[in-house]
Amino acid sequence: MRPLQASLLPAVLAIAVAVGASSCGVSGDDAIAGGERSTTTRDAPSRRPGRGTGTVPEGWWKILDDQFDAVEEKESTVPTIDLDGRCQLGDAIEVDGDELDQFGTGASAFADSGRRYICQFSDPVSVDVILARFTEPGEYDDLKASLSADGYSEVDVGGTAFQVQKVEAPNGAHTDFAVVHLVDDRDGFVRLDLELTDDAQRSSFTDQQAAEVLARFLAG
């Protein structure tokens, strides 16, 4: 079982977002995808990302529900990653011209009402793709508020909005990007956690490039 990254955003992943630890695992055991609930309240609507239907393929939501329904301990917020699992959302993801290898999949609950499905990729960089939604709309609203409060910036890729956060590891060993695509009509989101360790790549990689990685994956 691959170790999961520490929460990227204790709030968002509180959402399901967080950056972190060495495995690029669920960088966000925060609200965004799984862990502690966001402590950000809903008192600043002007700072939140705008509403939209998102561009997530419709069939992905059934995949999420099916994967979650197959979990034995549905109240557990700790995903068990099946290293032989194949990602049902897509079998390939590309970063900076390199196609990554699949590393495993898993599903779990997160926050109070969230459910998430995680696909992990590796070589030569580590990437997690997290599809998640809340069954309580209020938690989704808290998540959106957290994105702005926690320093995410909006990046446009072909008319689609992505929220991006870049974080440098305290020990200087890696640079992490969290990319979130919000889907208001599902009270859900797709999150991508990307960990770079190559010094040259770390110094040149941008928020726009990180958002484009997720945009390409969404497009298939």
Backbone hydrogen bonds, N-H to C=O, Kabsch-Sander energy under -0.5 kcal/mol:
donor,donor_aa,acceptor,acceptor_aa,energy
8,L,18,A,-1.2
8,L,27,S,-4.3
9,L,17,V,-6.4
13,L,9,L,-0.9
13,L,15,I,-0.9
13,L,17,V,-1.2
13,L,31,A,-0.7
14,A,9,L,-1.7
14,A,30,D,-3.0
14,A,31,A,-0.7
15,I,9,L,-0.5
15,I,31,A,-2.3
16,A,32,I,-2.8
18,A,8,L,-0.8
19,V,7,S,-0.6
19,V,8,L,-0.5
24,C,21,A,-0.8
27,S,25,G,-2.3
31,A,9,L,-0.5
31,A,11,A,-0.6
31,A,13,L,-1.6
31,A,14,A,-1.0
32,I,15,I,-9.9
33,A,30,D,-0.7
34,G,13,L,-1.1
34,G,30,D,-3.2
35,G,13,L,-0.6
36,E,29,D,-0.5
38,S,14,A,-0.8
47,R,44,A,-2.2
48,R,45,P,-1.2
60,W,57,P,-1.8
61,W,58,E,-1.2
62,K,58,E,-0.6
63,I,59,G,-1.7
64,L,60,W,-2.6
65,D,61,W,-2.2
66,D,62,K,-2.9
67,Q,63,I,-2.7
68,F,64,L,-2.4
69,D,65,D,-2.7
70,A,66,D,-1.1
71,V,68,F,-1.6
74,K,72,E,-1.1
76,S,73,E,-1.5
80,T,107,A,-0.5
81,I,79,P,-0.7
82,D,80,T,-0.6
82,D,105,T,-3.3
83,L,81,I,-0.8
85,G,82,D,-1.7
95,V,98,D,-2.7
98,D,95,V,-2.0
100,L,93,I,-2.8
101,D,122,S,-3.0
101,D,123,D,-0.5
103,F,120,Q,-3.6
104,G,120,Q,-1.1
105,T,82,D,-1.6
106,G,118,I,-1.9
108,S,116,R,-1.8
109,A,76,S,-2.1
110,F,114,G,-1.6
111,A,35,G,-0.7
114,G,110,F,-1.9
115,R,133,R,-2.1
116,R,108,S,-2.6
117,Y,131,L,-2.6
118,I,106,G,-3.4
119,C,129,V,-2.7
120,Q,104,G,-3.0
121,F,127,V,-3.2
122,S,101,D,-2.7
126,S,195,E,-1.4
127,V,121,F,-2.3
128,D,193,D,-2.3
129,V,119,C,-2.9
130,I,191,R,-3.3
131,L,117,Y,-2.6
132,A,189,F,-2.5
133,R,115,R,-2.0
134,F,187,D,-2.6
135,T,113,S,-1.1
139,E,136,E,-1.6
140,Y,136,E,-0.9
141,D,137,P,-2.1
142,D,138,G,-1.9
143,L,139,E,-2.0
144,K,140,Y,-2.3
145,A,141,D,-2.1
146,S,142,D,-2.0
147,L,143,L,-1.5
148,S,144,K,-1.0
149,A,145,A,-1.9
150,D,146,S,-2.5
151,G,148,S,-1.5
152,Y,147,L,-2.5
153,S,164,V,-2.8
155,V,162,F,-3.3
157,V,160,T,-2.6
160,T,157,V,-1.4
162,F,155,V,-2.3
163,Q,180,V,-3.0
164,V,153,S,-3.2
164,V,162,F,-0.5
165,Q,178,A,-2.4
167,V,176,D,-2.9
169,A,174,H,-2.5
172,G,169,A,-2.2
175,T,196,L,-2.5
176,D,167,V,-3.1
177,F,194,L,-2.6
178,A,165,Q,-2.7
179,V,192,L,-2.8
180,V,163,Q,-3.0
181,H,190,V,-3.0
182,L,180,V,-0.6
183,V,188,G,-2.8
184,D,52,G,-1.8
185,D,52,G,-0.5
186,R,183,V,-1.4
187,D,184,D,-1.2
188,G,183,V,-2.3
189,F,132,A,-2.6
190,V,181,H,-2.2
191,R,130,I,-2.9
192,L,179,V,-2.9
193,D,128,D,-2.6
194,L,177,F,-2.8
194,L,192,L,-0.5
195,E,126,S,-2.6
196,L,175,T,-3.0
202,R,198,D,-2.8
203,S,199,D,-1.9
204,S,200,A,-0.9
204,S,201,Q,-0.5
205,F,201,Q,-2.2
210,A,206,T,-2.1
211,A,207,D,-2.4
212,E,208,Q,-2.1
213,V,209,Q,-1.5
214,L,210,A,-1.3
215,A,211,A,-2.4
216,R,212,E,-2.4
217,F,213,V,-1.6
218,L,214,L,-2.5
219,A,215,A,-1.8
220,G,216,R,-0.8
220,G,217,F,-0.6
